């Protein structure tokens, strides 16, 4: 196999193509799923919490708290 002197010259730094980084800024769109998760987390934080001793019979703490939240909305 012969050595190609032209190909060797093209590999030198003088002939290498210089890559210019794009100066274009990347704007991220608001992720609707992320907004949904944040909204659900805020709703969970604002929920009323009652101990299990609250309520009678089968209807206990969390059920009573959920009904209390619904009544307070209206």
N, CA, C and O atoms as a Tripos MOL2 file, in Angstrom:
@<TRIPOS>MOLECULE
protein
  296   295    74     0     0
PROTEIN
NO_CHARGES

@<TRIPOS>ATOM
      1 N           0.8360   -1.1830    0.0000 N.3       1 UNK1
      2 CA          0.0000    0.0000    0.0000 C.3       1 UNK1
      3 C           0.8830    1.2490    0.0000 C.2       1 UNK1
      4 O           1.8220    1.3460    0.7900 O.2       1 UNK1
      5 N           0.5900    2.1850   -0.8660 N.am      2 UNK2
      6 CA          1.3560    3.4170   -0.9340 C.3       2 UNK2
      7 C           0.8530    4.4190    0.0900 C.2       2 UNK2
      8 O          -0.3280    4.4260    0.4400 O.2       2 UNK2
      9 N           1.7340    5.2460    0.5570 N.am      3 UNK3
     10 CA          1.3370    6.3250    1.4490 C.3       3 UNK3
     11 C           0.9050    7.5110    0.6050 C.2       3 UNK3
     12 O           1.5560    7.8520   -0.3830 O.2       3 UNK3
     13 N          -0.1680    8.1200    0.9880 N.am      4 UNK4
     14 CA         -0.6980    9.2530    0.2440 C.3       4 UNK4
     15 C          -0.2800   10.5450    0.9520 C.2       4 UNK4
     16 O          -0.8430   10.8700    1.9980 O.2       4 UNK4
     17 N           0.6900   11.2890    0.4120 N.am      5 UNK5
     18 CA          1.1480   12.5050    1.0930 C.3       5 UNK5
     19 C           0.0920   13.6040    1.1460 C.2       5 UNK5
     20 O           0.1130   14.4330    2.0560 O.2       5 UNK5
     21 N          -0.8220   13.6250    0.1960 N.am      6 UNK6
     22 CA         -1.8670   14.6510    0.1890 C.3       6 UNK6
     23 C          -2.8310   14.4230    1.3460 C.2       6 UNK6
     24 O          -3.2340   15.3690    2.0220 O.2       6 UNK6
     25 N          -3.1980   13.1670    1.5690 N.am      7 UNK7
     26 CA         -4.1190   12.8380    2.6520 C.3       7 UNK7
     27 C          -3.5010   13.1790    4.0000 C.2       7 UNK7
     28 O          -4.2020   13.6220    4.9100 O.2       7 UNK7
     29 N          -2.1930   12.9750    4.1340 N.am      8 UNK8
     30 CA         -1.5190   13.3000    5.3930 C.3       8 UNK8
     31 C          -1.5430   14.8090    5.6350 C.2       8 UNK8
     32 O          -1.7310   15.2480    6.7700 O.2       8 UNK8
     33 N          -1.3570   15.5950    4.5970 N.am      9 UNK9
     34 CA         -1.4000   17.0500    4.7360 C.3       9 UNK9
     35 C          -2.7910   17.5340    5.1410 C.2       9 UNK9
     36 O          -2.9140   18.5110    5.8790 O.2       9 UNK9
     37 N          -3.8350   16.8610    4.6650 N.am     10 UNK10
     38 CA         -5.2050   17.2890    4.9750 C.3      10 UNK10
     39 C          -5.5740   17.0180    6.4330 C.2      10 UNK10
     40 O          -6.5360   17.5870    6.9500 O.2      10 UNK10
     41 N          -4.8030   16.1450    7.0970 N.am     11 UNK11
     42 CA         -5.0820   15.8450    8.4970 C.3      11 UNK11
     43 C          -4.4120   16.8220    9.4540 C.2      11 UNK11
     44 O          -4.6310   16.7420   10.6630 O.2      11 UNK11
     45 N          -3.6360   17.7020    8.9600 N.am     12 UNK12
     46 CA         -2.9590   18.6550    9.8350 C.3      12 UNK12
     47 C          -3.9460   19.7040   10.3270 C.2      12 UNK12
     48 O          -5.0250   19.8830    9.7620 O.2      12 UNK12
     49 N          -3.5520   20.3880   11.3890 N.am     13 UNK13
     50 CA         -4.4480   21.3800   11.9990 C.3      13 UNK13
     51 C          -4.7290   22.5410   11.0600 C.2      13 UNK13
     52 O          -5.7480   23.2180   11.1950 O.2      13 UNK13
     53 N          -3.8360   22.7740   10.1160 N.am     14 UNK14
     54 CA         -4.0330   23.8850    9.1860 C.3      14 UNK14
     55 C          -5.2820   23.6810    8.3300 C.2      14 UNK14
     56 O          -5.9720   24.6440    7.9980 O.2      14 UNK14
     57 N          -5.5680   22.4450    7.9770 N.am     15 UNK15
     58 CA         -6.6890   22.1600    7.0840 C.3      15 UNK15
     59 C          -7.9430   21.6560    7.7920 C.2      15 UNK15
     60 O          -8.9860   21.4770    7.1630 O.2      15 UNK15
     61 N          -7.8430   21.4300    9.0810 N.am     16 UNK16
     62 CA         -9.0250   20.9150    9.7880 C.3      16 UNK16
     63 C         -10.1270   21.9590    9.8020 C.2      16 UNK16
     64 O          -9.8800   23.1580    9.9390 O.2      16 UNK16
     65 N         -11.3120   21.4820    9.6600 N.am     17 UNK17
     66 CA        -12.4620   22.3930    9.6870 C.3      17 UNK17
     67 C         -12.7170   22.8190   11.1260 C.2      17 UNK17
     68 O         -12.7860   21.9810   12.0260 O.2      17 UNK17
     69 N         -12.8530   24.0820   11.3320 N.am     18 UNK18
     70 CA        -13.1200   24.5810   12.6710 C.3      18 UNK18
     71 C         -14.6220   24.6520   12.8780 C.2      18 UNK18
     72 O         -15.3550   25.1990   12.0540 O.2      18 UNK18
     73 N         -15.0580   24.0990   13.9750 N.am     19 UNK19
     74 CA        -16.4850   24.0540   14.2780 C.3      19 UNK19
     75 C         -16.8220   25.2710   15.1290 C.2      19 UNK19
     76 O         -16.2530   25.4750   16.2010 O.2      19 UNK19
     77 N         -17.7500   26.0690   14.6360 N.am     20 UNK20
     78 CA        -18.1900   27.2530   15.3630 C.3      20 UNK20
     79 C         -19.4610   26.8880   16.1130 C.2      20 UNK20
     80 O         -20.4320   26.4190   15.5200 O.2      20 UNK20
     81 N         -19.4460   27.1070   17.4130 N.am     21 UNK21
     82 CA        -20.6280   26.7880   18.1920 C.3      21 UNK21
     83 C         -21.7520   27.7650   17.8780 C.2      21 UNK21
     84 O         -21.5230   28.9540   17.6590 O.2      21 UNK21
     85 N         -22.9330   27.2520   17.8620 N.am     22 UNK22
     86 CA        -24.1000   28.0690   17.5820 C.3      22 UNK22
     87 C         -24.3490   29.0310   18.7360 C.2      22 UNK22
     88 O         -24.3030   28.6330   19.9000 O.2      22 UNK22
     89 N         -24.6080   30.2750   18.4230 N.am     23 UNK23
     90 CA        -24.8890   31.2690   19.4490 C.3      23 UNK23
     91 C         -26.3830   31.4130   19.6820 C.2      23 UNK23
     92 O         -26.8310   32.2860   20.4260 O.2      23 UNK23
     93 N         -27.1290   30.5600   19.0480 N.am     24 UNK24
     94 CA        -28.5810   30.5830   19.1730 C.3      24 UNK24
     95 C         -28.9780   30.1130   20.5690 C.2      24 UNK24
     96 O         -28.5220   29.0640   21.0240 O.2      24 UNK24
     97 N         -29.8120   30.8710   21.2380 N.am     25 UNK25
     98 CA        -30.2320   30.4770   22.5780 C.3      25 UNK25
     99 C         -31.3860   29.4870   22.4920 C.2      25 UNK25
    100 O         -32.2080   29.5320   21.5760 O.2      25 UNK25
    101 N         -31.4200   28.6070   23.4590 N.am     26 UNK26
    102 CA        -32.4570   27.5760   23.4970 C.3      26 UNK26
    103 C         -33.4810   27.9720   24.5440 C.2      26 UNK26
    104 O         -33.1670   28.0470   25.7320 O.2      26 UNK26
    105 N         -34.6880   28.2210   24.1080 N.am     27 UNK27
    106 CA        -35.7660   28.5830   25.0300 C.3      27 UNK27
    107 C         -36.6290   27.3600   25.2780 C.2      27 UNK27
    108 O         -37.2200   26.7950   24.3580 O.2      27 UNK27
    109 N         -36.6870   26.9710   26.5230 N.am     28 UNK28
    110 CA        -37.5170   25.8150   26.8590 C.3      28 UNK28
    111 C         -38.9720   26.2520   26.9930 C.2      28 UNK28
    112 O         -39.2810   27.2860   27.5850 O.2      28 UNK28
    113 N         -39.8360   25.4500   26.4380 N.am     29 UNK29
    114 CA        -41.2620   25.7100   26.6050 C.3      29 UNK29
    115 C         -41.6890   25.2130   27.9790 C.2      29 UNK29
    116 O         -41.0800   24.3010   28.5380 O.2      29 UNK29
    117 N         -42.7190   25.8070   28.5040 N.am     30 UNK30
    118 CA        -43.2320   25.3610   29.7970 C.3      30 UNK30
    119 C         -43.8170   23.9600   29.6280 C.2      30 UNK30
    120 O         -44.6720   23.7270   28.7740 O.2      30 UNK30
    121 N         -43.3490   23.0520   30.4440 N.am     31 UNK31
    122 CA        -43.7940   21.6660   30.3680 C.3      31 UNK31
    123 C         -45.1610   21.5410   31.0330 C.2      31 UNK31
    124 O         -45.2760   21.7750   32.2360 O.2      31 UNK31
    125 N         -46.2040   21.1770   30.2770 N.am     32 UNK32
    126 CA        -47.5420   21.0950   30.8870 C.3      32 UNK32
    127 C         -47.6380   20.0100   31.9530 C.2      32 UNK32
    128 O         -48.3930   20.1620   32.9140 O.2      32 UNK32
    129 N         -46.8880   18.9180   31.8040 N.am     33 UNK33
    130 CA        -46.9250   17.8500   32.8000 C.3      33 UNK33
    131 C         -46.3380   18.3280   34.1200 C.2      33 UNK33
    132 O         -46.8530   18.0050   35.1900 O.2      33 UNK33
    133 N         -45.2590   19.0990   34.0390 N.am     34 UNK34
    134 CA        -44.6320   19.6260   35.2490 C.3      34 UNK34
    135 C         -45.5910   20.5620   35.9670 C.2      34 UNK34
    136 O         -45.6790   20.5420   37.1950 O.2      34 UNK34
    137 N         -46.3100   21.3800   35.2110 N.am     35 UNK35
    138 CA        -47.2860   22.2910   35.8100 C.3      35 UNK35
    139 C         -48.4040   21.4990   36.4930 C.2      35 UNK35
    140 O         -48.8820   21.8860   37.5590 O.2      35 UNK35
    141 N         -48.8160   20.3900   35.8760 N.am     36 UNK36
    142 CA        -49.8580   19.5430   36.4560 C.3      36 UNK36
    143 C         -49.3880   18.9320   37.7760 C.2      36 UNK36
    144 O         -50.1360   18.9120   38.7540 O.2      36 UNK36
    145 N         -48.1600   18.4390   37.8030 N.am     37 UNK37
    146 CA        -47.6200   17.8250   39.0230 C.3      37 UNK37
    147 C         -47.5270   18.8630   40.1370 C.2      37 UNK37
    148 O         -47.8510   18.5670   41.2870 O.2      37 UNK37
    149 N         -47.0880   20.0690   39.8070 N.am     38 UNK38
    150 CA        -47.0010   21.1320   40.8140 C.3      38 UNK38
    151 C         -48.3820   21.4660   41.3590 C.2      38 UNK38
    152 O         -48.5460   21.6590   42.5640 O.2      38 UNK38
    153 N         -49.3770   21.5360   40.4780 N.am     39 UNK39
    154 CA        -50.7400   21.8460   40.9110 C.3      39 UNK39
    155 C         -51.2900   20.7530   41.8250 C.2      39 UNK39
    156 O         -51.9470   21.0510   42.8220 O.2      39 UNK39
    157 N         -51.0260   19.5000   41.4920 N.am     40 UNK40
    158 CA        -51.5110   18.3890   42.3170 C.3      40 UNK40
    159 C         -50.8270   18.4100   43.6850 C.2      40 UNK40
    160 O         -51.4660   18.1670   44.7090 O.2      40 UNK40
    161 N         -49.5250   18.7020   43.6970 N.am     41 UNK41
    162 CA        -48.8030   18.7670   44.9700 C.3      41 UNK41
    163 C         -49.3250   19.8980   45.8490 C.2      41 UNK41
    164 O         -49.4330   19.7380   47.0650 O.2      41 UNK41
    165 N         -49.6480   21.0320   45.2480 N.am     42 UNK42
    166 CA        -50.2080   22.1460   46.0230 C.3      42 UNK42
    167 C         -51.5650   21.7650   46.6090 C.2      42 UNK42
    168 O         -51.8830   22.1160   47.7450 O.2      42 UNK42
    169 N         -52.3540   21.0450   45.8250 N.am     43 UNK43
    170 CA        -53.6700   20.6090   46.3010 C.3      43 UNK43
    171 C         -53.5190   19.6350   47.4690 C.2      43 UNK43
    172 O         -54.2810   19.6870   48.4340 O.2      43 UNK43
    173 N         -52.5250   18.7450   47.3710 N.am     44 UNK44
    174 CA        -52.2840   17.7710   48.4420 C.3      44 UNK44
    175 C         -51.8420   18.4710   49.7290 C.2      44 UNK44
    176 O         -52.2040   18.0390   50.8230 O.2      44 UNK44
    177 N         -51.0640   19.5470   49.6070 N.am     45 UNK45
    178 CA        -50.5920   20.2690   50.7970 C.3      45 UNK45
    179 C         -51.7430   20.9460   51.5200 C.2      45 UNK45
    180 O         -51.7260   21.0590   52.7460 O.2      45 UNK45
    181 N         -52.7420   21.3970   50.7730 N.am     46 UNK46
    182 CA        -53.8390   22.1560   51.3600 C.3      46 UNK46
    183 C         -54.9660   21.2770   51.8880 C.2      46 UNK46
    184 O         -55.9630   21.7840   52.4020 O.2      46 UNK46
    185 N         -54.8090   19.9530   51.7610 N.am     47 UNK47
    186 CA        -55.8670   19.0590   52.2470 C.3      47 UNK47
    187 C         -55.9320   19.0630   53.7710 C.2      47 UNK47
    188 O         -54.9100   19.1550   54.4510 O.2      47 UNK47
    189 N         -57.1380   18.9630   54.2860 N.am     48 UNK48
    190 CA        -57.3340   18.8530   55.7230 C.3      48 UNK48
    191 C         -56.9940   17.4350   56.1540 C.2      48 UNK48
    192 O         -57.3440   16.4750   55.4680 O.2      48 UNK48
    193 N         -56.3180   17.2990   57.2790 N.am     49 UNK49
    194 CA        -55.9840   15.9760   57.7950 C.3      49 UNK49
    195 C         -56.5400   15.8410   59.2030 C.2      49 UNK49
    196 O         -56.2780   16.6640   60.0810 O.2      49 UNK49
    197 N         -57.3070   14.7870   59.3910 N.am     50 UNK50
    198 CA        -57.8700   14.4910   60.7080 C.3      50 UNK50
    199 C         -57.3220   13.1520   61.1830 C.2      50 UNK50
    200 O         -57.0010   12.3000   60.3550 O.2      50 UNK50
    201 N         -57.2050   12.9430   62.4760 N.am     51 UNK51
    202 CA        -56.7600   11.6360   62.9820 C.3      51 UNK51
    203 C         -57.8580   10.5870   62.7710 C.2      51 UNK51
    204 O         -59.0180   10.9260   62.5340 O.2      51 UNK51
    205 N         -57.4830    9.3330   62.8600 N.am     52 UNK52
    206 CA        -58.4540    8.2520   62.6480 C.3      52 UNK52
    207 C         -59.5230    8.1970   63.7300 C.2      52 UNK52
    208 O         -60.5540    7.5520   63.5350 O.2      52 UNK52
    209 N         -59.3090    8.8470   64.8480 N.am     53 UNK53
    210 CA        -60.3260    8.8420   65.8990 C.3      53 UNK53
    211 C         -61.5050    9.7490   65.5250 C.2      53 UNK53
    212 O         -62.5630    9.6810   66.1510 O.2      53 UNK53
    213 N         -61.3250   10.5880   64.5130 N.am     54 UNK54
    214 CA        -62.3830   11.4980   64.0700 C.3      54 UNK54
    215 C         -63.3770   10.7200   63.2160 C.2      54 UNK54
    216 O         -62.9630    9.9570   62.3440 O.2      54 UNK54
    217 N         -64.6390   10.8890   63.4370 N.am     55 UNK55
    218 CA        -65.6690   10.2060   62.6500 C.3      55 UNK55
    219 C         -66.2530    9.0320   63.4100 C.2      55 UNK55
    220 O         -65.8010    8.6790   64.4990 O.2      55 UNK55
    221 N         -67.2850    8.4310   62.7980 N.am     56 UNK56
    222 CA        -67.9670    7.3110   63.4500 C.3      56 UNK56
    223 C         -68.0490    6.1280   62.5060 C.2      56 UNK56
    224 O         -68.1790    6.3040   61.2940 O.2      56 UNK56
    225 N         -67.9740    4.9360   63.0480 N.am     57 UNK57
    226 CA        -68.1660    3.7210   62.2630 C.3      57 UNK57
    227 C         -67.0700    3.5360   61.2230 C.2      57 UNK57
    228 O         -65.8800    3.6040   61.5300 O.2      57 UNK57
    229 N         -67.5000    3.2990   59.9810 N.am     58 UNK58
    230 CA        -66.5720    3.0310   58.8870 C.3      58 UNK58
    231 C         -65.9280    4.3240   58.3850 C.2      58 UNK58
    232 O         -64.8000    4.3150   57.8920 O.2      58 UNK58
    233 N         -66.6530    5.4260   58.5160 N.am     59 UNK59
    234 CA        -66.1600    6.7120   58.0180 C.3      59 UNK59
    235 C         -65.1950    7.2870   59.0530 C.2      59 UNK59
    236 O         -65.6020    7.7240   60.1300 O.2      59 UNK59
    237 N         -63.9070    7.2770   58.7030 N.am     60 UNK60
    238 CA        -62.8790    7.7220   59.6350 C.3      60 UNK60
    239 C         -62.0700    8.8750   59.0440 C.2      60 UNK60
    240 O         -62.4240    9.3920   57.9840 O.2      60 UNK60
    241 N         -61.0200    9.2740   59.6950 N.am     61 UNK61
    242 CA        -60.1690   10.4270   59.4410 C.3      61 UNK61
    243 C         -60.0950   11.0120   58.0470 C.2      61 UNK61
    244 O         -60.5590   12.1310   57.8280 O.2      61 UNK61
    245 N         -59.5200   10.2820   57.0910 N.am     62 UNK62
    246 CA        -59.3200   10.8370   55.7510 C.3      62 UNK62
    247 C         -60.6330   11.0920   55.0330 C.2      62 UNK62
    248 O         -60.7550   12.0700   54.2950 O.2      62 UNK62
    249 N         -61.6170   10.2250   55.2410 N.am     63 UNK63
    250 CA        -62.9270   10.4210   54.5960 C.3      63 UNK63
    251 C         -63.6090   11.6680   55.1450 C.2      63 UNK63
    252 O         -64.1790   12.4480   54.3820 O.2      63 UNK63
    253 N         -63.5570   11.8580   56.4400 N.am     64 UNK64
    254 CA        -64.1660   13.0260   57.0730 C.3      64 UNK64
    255 C         -63.4630   14.3000   56.5930 C.2      64 UNK64
    256 O         -64.1130   15.3120   56.3300 O.2      64 UNK64
    257 N         -62.1270   14.2420   56.4810 N.am     65 UNK65
    258 CA        -61.3610   15.3980   56.0200 C.3      65 UNK65
    259 C         -61.7130   15.7600   54.5780 C.2      65 UNK65
    260 O         -61.8290   16.9370   54.2380 O.2      65 UNK65
    261 N         -61.8820   14.7340   53.7300 N.am     66 UNK66
    262 CA        -62.2160   14.9860   52.3140 C.3      66 UNK66
    263 C         -63.5930   15.6260   52.2020 C.2      66 UNK66
    264 O         -63.7820   16.5540   51.4160 O.2      66 UNK66
    265 N         -64.5570   15.1390   52.9820 N.am     67 UNK67
    266 CA        -65.9010   15.7130   52.9640 C.3      67 UNK67
    267 C         -65.8820   17.1400   53.5090 C.2      67 UNK67
    268 O         -66.5940   18.0090   53.0060 O.2      67 UNK67
    269 N         -65.0740   17.3790   54.5260 N.am     68 UNK68
    270 CA        -64.9500   18.7340   55.0950 C.3      68 UNK68
    271 C         -64.3990   19.7010   54.0390 C.2      68 UNK68
    272 O         -64.8740   20.8310   53.9290 O.2      68 UNK68
    273 N         -63.4050   19.2640   53.2670 N.am     69 UNK69
    274 CA        -62.8460   20.1080   52.1970 C.3      69 UNK69
    275 C         -63.8780   20.4310   51.1430 C.2      69 UNK69
    276 O         -63.9540   21.5670   50.6750 O.2      69 UNK69
    277 N         -64.6810   19.4370   50.7590 N.am     70 UNK70
    278 CA        -65.7300   19.6510   49.7540 C.3      70 UNK70
    279 C         -66.7560   20.6480   50.2560 C.2      70 UNK70
    280 O         -67.1650   21.5470   49.5210 O.2      70 UNK70
    281 N         -67.1760   20.4930   51.5120 N.am     71 UNK71
    282 CA        -68.1680   21.4190   52.0860 C.3      71 UNK71
    283 C         -67.6010   22.8270   52.2080 C.2      71 UNK71
    284 O         -68.3290   23.8000   52.0130 O.2      71 UNK71
    285 N         -66.3250   22.9530   52.5240 N.am     72 UNK72
    286 CA        -65.7170   24.2740   52.6420 C.3      72 UNK72
    287 C         -65.5960   24.9770   51.2980 C.2      72 UNK72
    288 O         -65.6450   26.2060   51.2350 O.2      72 UNK72
    289 N         -65.4360   24.2030   50.2110 N.am     73 UNK73
    290 CA        -65.3770   24.7910   48.8740 C.3      73 UNK73
    291 C         -66.7040   25.4320   48.5090 C.2      73 UNK73
    292 O         -66.7440   26.5160   47.9270 O.2      73 UNK73
    293 N         -67.7840   24.7530   48.8540 N.am     74 UNK74
    294 CA        -69.1110   25.2460   48.4950 C.3      74 UNK74
    295 C         -69.5020   26.2860   49.4770 C.2      74 UNK74
    296 O         -70.5920   26.8510   49.3770 O.2      74 UNK74
@<TRIPOS>BOND
     1     1     2 1
     2     2     3 1
     3     3     4 2
     4     3     5 am
     5     5     6 1
     6     6     7 1
     7     7     8 2
     8     7     9 am
     9     9    10 1
    10    10    11 1
    11    11    12 2
    12    11    13 am
    13    13    14 1
    14    14    15 1
    15    15    16 2
    16    15    17 am
    17    17    18 1
    18    18    19 1
    19    19    20 2
    20    19    21 am
    21    21    22 1
    22    22    23 1
    23    23    24 2
    24    23    25 am
    25    25    26 1
    26    26    27 1
    27    27    28 2
    28    27    29 am
    29    29    30 1
    30    30    31 1
    31    31    32 2
    32    31    33 am
    33    33    34 1
    34    34    35 1
    35    35    36 2
    36    35    37 am
    37    37    38 1
    38    38    39 1
    39    39    40 2
    40    39    41 am
    41    41    42 1
    42    42    43 1
    43    43    44 2
    44    43    45 am
    45    45    46 1
    46    46    47 1
    47    47    48 2
    48    47    49 am
    49    49    50 1
    50    50    51 1
    51    51    52 2
    52    51    53 am
    53    53    54 1
    54    54    55 1
    55    55    56 2
    56    55    57 am
    57    57    58 1
    58    58    59 1
    59    59    60 2
    60    59    61 am
    61    61    62 1
    62    62    63 1
    63    63    64 2
    64    63    65 am
    65    65    66 1
    66    66    67 1
    67    67    68 2
    68    67    69 am
    69    69    70 1
    70    70    71 1
    71    71    72 2
    72    71    73 am
    73    73    74 1
    74    74    75 1
    75    75    76 2
    76    75    77 am
    77    77    78 1
    78    78    79 1
    79    79    80 2
    80    79    81 am
    81    81    82 1
    82    82    83 1
    83    83    84 2
    84    83    85 am
    85    85    86 1
    86    86    87 1
    87    87    88 2
    88    87    89 am
    89    89    90 1
    90    90    91 1
    91    91    92 2
    92    91    93 am
    93    93    94 1
    94    94    95 1
    95    95    96 2
    96    95    97 am
    97    97    98 1
    98    98    99 1
    99    99   100 2
   100    99   101 am
   101   101   102 1
   102   102   103 1
   103   103   104 2
   104   103   105 am
   105   105   106 1
   106   106   107 1
   107   107   108 2
   108   107   109 am
   109   109   110 1
   110   110   111 1
   111   111   112 2
   112   111   113 am
   113   113   114 1
   114   114   115 1
   115   115   116 2
   116   115   117 am
   117   117   118 1
   118   118   119 1
   119   119   120 2
   120   119   121 am
   121   121   122 1
   122   122   123 1
   123   123   124 2
   124   123   125 am
   125   125   126 1
   126   126   127 1
   127   127   128 2
   128   127   129 am
   129   129   130 1
   130   130   131 1
   131   131   132 2
   132   131   133 am
   133   133   134 1
   134   134   135 1
   135   135   136 2
   136   135   137 am
   137   137   138 1
   138   138   139 1
   139   139   140 2
   140   139   141 am
   141   141   142 1
   142   142   143 1
   143   143   144 2
   144   143   145 am
   145   145   146 1
   146   146   147 1
   147   147   148 2
   148   147   149 am
   149   149   150 1
   150   150   151 1
   151   151   152 2
   152   151   153 am
   153   153   154 1
   154   154   155 1
   155   155   156 2
   156   155   157 am
   157   157   158 1
   158   158   159 1
   159   159   160 2
   160   159   161 am
   161   161   162 1
   162   162   163 1
   163   163   164 2
   164   163   165 am
   165   165   166 1
   166   166   167 1
   167   167   168 2
   168   167   169 am
   169   169   170 1
   170   170   171 1
   171   171   172 2
   172   171   173 am
   173   173   174 1
   174   174   175 1
   175   175   176 2
   176   175   177 am
   177   177   178 1
   178   178   179 1
   179   179   180 2
   180   179   181 am
   181   181   182 1
   182   182   183 1
   183   183   184 2
   184   183   185 am
   185   185   186 1
   186   186   187 1
   187   187   188 2
   188   187   189 am
   189   189   190 1
   190   190   191 1
   191   191   192 2
   192   191   193 am
   193   193   194 1
   194   194   195 1
   195   195   196 2
   196   195   197 am
   197   197   198 1
   198   198   199 1
   199   199   200 2
   200   199   201 am
   201   201   202 1
   202   202   203 1
   203   203   204 2
   204   203   205 am
   205   205   206 1
   206   206   207 1
   207   207   208 2
   208   207   209 am
   209   209   210 1
   210   210   211 1
   211   211   212 2
   212   211   213 am
   213   213   214 1
   214   214   215 1
   215   215   216 2
   216   215   217 am
   217   217   218 1
   218   218   219 1
   219   219   220 2
   220   219   221 am
   221   221   222 1
   222   222   223 1
   223   223   224 2
   224   223   225 am
   225   225   226 1
   226   226   227 1
   227   227   228 2
   228   227   229 am
   229   229   230 1
   230   230   231 1
   231   231   232 2
   232   231   233 am
   233   233   234 1
   234   234   235 1
   235   235   236 2
   236   235   237 am
   237   237   238 1
   238   238   239 1
   239   239   240 2
   240   239   241 am
   241   241   242 1
   242   242   243 1
   243   243   244 2
   244   243   245 am
   245   245   246 1
   246   246   247 1
   247   247   248 2
   248   247   249 am
   249   249   250 1
   250   250   251 1
   251   251   252 2
   252   251   253 am
   253   253   254 1
   254   254   255 1
   255   255   256 2
   256   255   257 am
   257   257   258 1
   258   258   259 1
   259   259   260 2
   260   259   261 am
   261   261   262 1
   262   262   263 1
   263   263   264 2
   264   263   265 am
   265   265   266 1
   266   266   267 1
   267   267   268 2
   268   267   269 am
   269   269   270 1
   270   270   271 1
   271   271   272 2
   272   271   273 am
   273   273   274 1
   274   274   275 1
   275   275   276 2
   276   275   277 am
   277   277   278 1
   278   278   279 1
   279   279   280 2
   280   279   281 am
   281   281   282 1
   282   282   283 1
   283   283   284 2
   284   283   285 am
   285   285   286 1
   286   286   287 1
   287   287   288 2
   288   287   289 am
   289   289   290 1
   290   290   291 1
   291   291   292 2
   292   291   293 am
   293   293   294 1
   294   294   295 1
   295   295   296 2
@<TRIPOS>SUBSTRUCTURE
     1 UNK1         2 RESIDUE 1 A UNK
     2 UNK2         6 RESIDUE 1 A UNK
     3 UNK3        10 RESIDUE 1 A UNK
     4 UNK4        14 RESIDUE 1 A UNK
     5 UNK5        18 RESIDUE 1 A UNK
     6 UNK6        22 RESIDUE 1 A UNK
     7 UNK7        26 RESIDUE 1 A UNK
     8 UNK8        30 RESIDUE 1 A UNK
     9 UNK9        34 RESIDUE 1 A UNK
    10 UNK10       38 RESIDUE 1 A UNK
    11 UNK11       42 RESIDUE 1 A UNK
    12 UNK12       46 RESIDUE 1 A UNK
    13 UNK13       50 RESIDUE 1 A UNK
    14 UNK14       54 RESIDUE 1 A UNK
    15 UNK15       58 RESIDUE 1 A UNK
    16 UNK16       62 RESIDUE 1 A UNK
    17 UNK17       66 RESIDUE 1 A UNK
    18 UNK18       70 RESIDUE 1 A UNK
    19 UNK19       74 RESIDUE 1 A UNK
    20 UNK20       78 RESIDUE 1 A UNK
    21 UNK21       82 RESIDUE 1 A UNK
    22 UNK22       86 RESIDUE 1 A UNK
    23 UNK23       90 RESIDUE 1 A UNK
    24 UNK24       94 RESIDUE 1 A UNK
    25 UNK25       98 RESIDUE 1 A UNK
    26 UNK26      102 RESIDUE 1 A UNK
    27 UNK27      106 RESIDUE 1 A UNK
    28 UNK28      110 RESIDUE 1 A UNK
    29 UNK29      114 RESIDUE 1 A UNK
    30 UNK30      118 RESIDUE 1 A UNK
    31 UNK31      122 RESIDUE 1 A UNK
    32 UNK32      126 RESIDUE 1 A UNK
    33 UNK33      130 RESIDUE 1 A UNK
    34 UNK34      134 RESIDUE 1 A UNK
    35 UNK35      138 RESIDUE 1 A UNK
    36 UNK36      142 RESIDUE 1 A UNK
    37 UNK37      146 RESIDUE 1 A UNK
    38 UNK38      150 RESIDUE 1 A UNK
    39 UNK39      154 RESIDUE 1 A UNK
    40 UNK40      158 RESIDUE 1 A UNK
    41 UNK41      162 RESIDUE 1 A UNK
    42 UNK42      166 RESIDUE 1 A UNK
    43 UNK43      170 RESIDUE 1 A UNK
    44 UNK44      174 RESIDUE 1 A UNK
    45 UNK45      178 RESIDUE 1 A UNK
    46 UNK46      182 RESIDUE 1 A UNK
    47 UNK47      186 RESIDUE 1 A UNK
    48 UNK48      190 RESIDUE 1 A UNK
    49 UNK49      194 RESIDUE 1 A UNK
    50 UNK50      198 RESIDUE 1 A UNK
    51 UNK51      202 RESIDUE 1 A UNK
    52 UNK52      206 RESIDUE 1 A UNK
    53 UNK53      210 RESIDUE 1 A UNK
    54 UNK54      214 RESIDUE 1 A UNK
    55 UNK55      218 RESIDUE 1 A UNK
    56 UNK56      222 RESIDUE 1 A UNK
    57 UNK57      226 RESIDUE 1 A UNK
    58 UNK58      230 RESIDUE 1 A UNK
    59 UNK59      234 RESIDUE 1 A UNK
    60 UNK60      238 RESIDUE 1 A UNK
    61 UNK61      242 RESIDUE 1 A UNK
    62 UNK62      246 RESIDUE 1 A UNK
    63 UNK63      250 RESIDUE 1 A UNK
    64 UNK64      254 RESIDUE 1 A UNK
    65 UNK65      258 RESIDUE 1 A UNK
    66 UNK66      262 RESIDUE 1 A UNK
    67 UNK67      266 RESIDUE 1 A UNK
    68 UNK68      270 RESIDUE 1 A UNK
    69 UNK69      274 RESIDUE 1 A UNK
    70 UNK70      278 RESIDUE 1 A UNK
    71 UNK71      282 RESIDUE 1 A UNK
    72 UNK72      286 RESIDUE 1 A UNK
    73 UNK73      290 RESIDUE 1 A UNK
    74 UNK74      294 RESIDUE 1 A UNK
